[in-house]
Amino acid sequence: MPSNPWLKSLNLTAANTNYALLTLMQALDKSAPPRACSIQIQLDPSAGAAHLYIGNDDLSGTNCGVSLTAGQAMPFDTTPQNLVNLSQIQLRSDTAGVQVNVKVLVQ
């Protein structure tokens, strides 16, 4: 059974590389939930001048749904149902070795 809320830090090791959020989560914790009713993604405050891009499979440095700088966070919320499919969220940073903090809540 996964922790609820699921609160972990992920590392994007390479710059300008797309990472599947769920794959990163499950590499760290095999019981990580694949769906959620609420999720928050934060680029760690220690990330300096790095940018974090959040999007879908076609994510790039110029095509994203959200762009964050150090310390900023983006929440995704739905109704009290687990409608956020974490396998459809991609992360990308323009800097190698950045930490991304993730909070996932499951109903």
Beta strands, then each sheet from edge to edge (+ up, - down):
strand 1: 6-12
strand 2: 19-20
strand 3: 35-36
strand 4: 38-43
strand 5: 51-55
strand 6: 66-69
strand 7: 73-77
strand 8: 84-85
strand 9: 90-93
strand 10: 98-105
sheet 1: 1+ 10- 4+ 7-
sheet 2: 2+ 9- 5+ 6-
sheet 3: 3+ 8-
end
